[in-house]
């Protein structure tokens, strides 16, 4: 019995043809593709919609990448339907390169909102707070992909100078802490978020009763920090972590008494730099 005819077998594959310009392409692929993903966060499983960018390097002699294969990689992931841990993105990047004729280099970047249910500090009422998360896996020359984890965490900061010079009160504001770390071991998304919240003047919540609002206000007043204090304290925490390699920590205060932000940043290496 004859095998069914595959119409694709008779179509020319232009992308796989030779290119004579002798130029390597560092990254080629799909950018800013919306696709659902399920994230494992400790004992919690969260369904979210991520923005994916997926690239491979193109050798000088090859015309281009087969763009459909990037989508096929995500479809195969979706068929399994299992929640992804951080290290699963390394496996996904390797699977992508294998599907792309064994590409020597590749990168996957996934950006998504993550919601964590938090209890208010006194009343214990629960609510969700959202955080921006970016996971990047990049591999070079057939090496296993390296993970970078980036979180943007909203917090509260209070100015030490304002507290010192004022007879009553002190200006305070919402701030964004960004932790961008190279992960070389066990480090959870929620753990990195907690580091940021613990080093702020106060963490913030989605829902507060009056008794909670009093607690947050007084907590910040007793724990004033300049934007420089924030990044130094954060850098010390991240630097001491056994699973962190290269890191960038940043803080931006959306000043309540100015029409500009205050900003500070520190770059360095943690305990896993080798």
N, C-alpha and C positions, 0 to 999 in steps of 0.2 A: 504494500500500500504506500502510495507516495506521501511524503511529508507535506503539510500545508504550506502554501506559498507565503513567504514573508515579503511584503512589498518594500520594506526598508532595505532588503538585501540588494536591490537593483538601483538604489538611489546613491548618488555620489556623496562622499563624506568630505566636504570642503574643509571643515575645521581640522581634519587630520592630515591635510596635505602639507607638503614642504613649504617653508618660507625661506627665501634666499637673502633676506636683509641682515641676517646675522646679529639680531638684537634679542637678548633675553628680556622677557616681561616679568617683573617682580611679582605683580599681583593681577590676576584676572578672575572674574567671577560675578557673583550677584551681590547687590548692595541694597540694604534697607528693605528686605523682604519680611512682611508680617506673617508669622506662623506660630501656632499655639505650641506651648511646651508645658510639661508638668515637672515641677521642682520638688525634690525631697528636702525638707528643712527640719532636721531632727526627727521627731515623731509625726510631724505635720507634713501633709502633701498639698501643694498649692498649684492650681491650674491658672496659667496666665498667658497672655499673648506677647510674644517677644518680637523684636526687630533683629533679623539675622543678616549678617554680612559674611559671605563665604568666598575664599579666594585660594587659588593655587598659583605657583610659579609656572611660567611657560618657557620651555627650552627655546633656544634661538632658531632651531630648525623646524619648530612646530608652529602652525598658523594660529591656532587658538584653542580655547577650552570648550568642552561640550557643556554648555550652560544647563541643559536639561538634567544632567547628572547631579548637579547640586540639589535640585528639587527632589530627585529620586532618593538622595541620601536622607533628606528630612522625612520623606514619605515612609521610608523603611523604618526610621526611628519611630514615627507615629504609629505604624502597624503593631509594634511591640507594646506600645502604650504604657511602658513602665516609667515611673518617676526617675528623674535624673539627679544623681549626686554630682558634686563638682568634678570628680575624676572621670565621670562618664562623658564629659565634653572632650576629654583627651581621646577617648576611644572613638568618639564621633568624628573628630578631626582626622584621625588615622583612617577611618572608614571612607571618608571623603576623598583623601589622597589616593587610596587604593582604587576607588571607583574611577578616578581621573587618571587612569593608566599608570598608577604608581608615582604620582608627582613627588618631586624631591622636597618641595617646600609647600606650606599651606597655612591658612589662618581661618579660624572661625571666631566671630565676635557676636555675642548675644546680649541684647539690652532689653530689660523688662522691668515693670513695676512689681515690687514684692510687698505684700501686706502682712503685717505682724499684729496679732491681737494682743493688746496690752491692758493691764488693769491699772486704773487710777491709783495714786499712792495712798489715799486714805479711805475713800468710799469703796474702792475695789470694783467700781463699775468698769466693764470691759468695752473696748472699742478697737477698731482697726486703724493702724497708721501705715502710710505707704512710704516706701524707700525705692530709690532708683539703683538698680544693680546692673553691672556690666561684667560679663565673663568673656575673656579673650584667651584663646589657645592658639599658639603659633609654633610651628616646627620648621627646622632648617636642616637641609641635607639628610633627610630620612631619619633624623633624630626624633625621639618622642616629644610631643608637643608640650610646651611650657605654659602653665596657667597663670593668668593675671586676673585678680578679682578686684573690682572697683565698686565701692558703695558710696552713695550720697545720702547723708543722714541729717535731717533737720533737728536742730537743738535750740536751746536758749542760752544767751550769754549776757553778762552784766558787767559794766565797766568799772574796774577798781578805782580809776581816777575820779569818776563822777561820784562814787560812794565816798571817797576820801574828802572831797572838797565841798560836798553839799551838806547843808544842815539837816536835810531829810530827803530820802529817796535817792535813786540812782538810775541813770538811763540804761535801758536794757533792750534787747532786740532778738529776733529770730535769726539763727545762723545756719549755714550749711557747712558740714564737715565732709570732706572727701578723703577717703582712704583708698589708695591704689597700690596693691601689693602683689608681689610675685610669690605664689604659693608653692612651697616645696615640702609638703607634708600634710598634716591634718589641720585644716582651718575651715570652719563653717562660715557661711554667709552671716548667720545670726550672731556668731561670736564676734565677727568684725564690727557689726552694727553696735553690739553692746559696748565694745571698747570706746567707740565714738561717743555714745550716750553717757558713759560713766565719766568721761573727761570734760564734759560740758559744765557750764554753770548749773544747768538743769536739763534733763531730758524733757520732751514734750509729749503730749497725748492727744488722741482724737476727741476724747470726751472727758470733761472735768466737771465735778460738782463744786459748789463754793468752797467746801472744806479742802478739796484738792487744789483749787486755785490758790488758796492761802498757802498751802504747803509748797507748791511750785514757786510762788513768788518769794517766799522766805528762804527756800532752798537756794535759789539763784543769788539772793542778797547776801547770804552767808558764804557764797562760793564764787566771788567775782573773778573774772579772767579777761585779760586783753586777748586780742586775736593771736598775738605772739605767744601768750601763755598756753592757749589752746593747742597750737601746733607743736610746741615743745613737749607738753605733757603727752600728746598723742604719739609723737615720735619716740619718746622713751618707752611707751607701752608696746608699740609695734616693733621697735628695735630689739626688745627683749624676747619676742615671741620665737620659739624654736622652729616654726614652719614658715617664717617670712624671709625672703631674700631681699631683692631690691624693693624699695617702697617710696612713694610720694604721699605726704599728708598735707592737706590744705584746709584752711578755714576762711570762710567769707561771712562777715557780719554785715547784715543789712541795717545800717546805722539808723537809729530812731531820731537823732538830732542833726543828721546831715543828709544831703541828697546824693550821697555816694556810699560805697561799701568800703569796709576795712578788710584787708586781705593779707594772709601770710602763708608760706609754704616751706616745707623742709623735705629734702630728698636724701636718702641714705640706704643703709643695708641692715637687715636683721641678722639673727643668729644663723640662718640657713643660706648665707651668701655664697658659700662654696658649692 
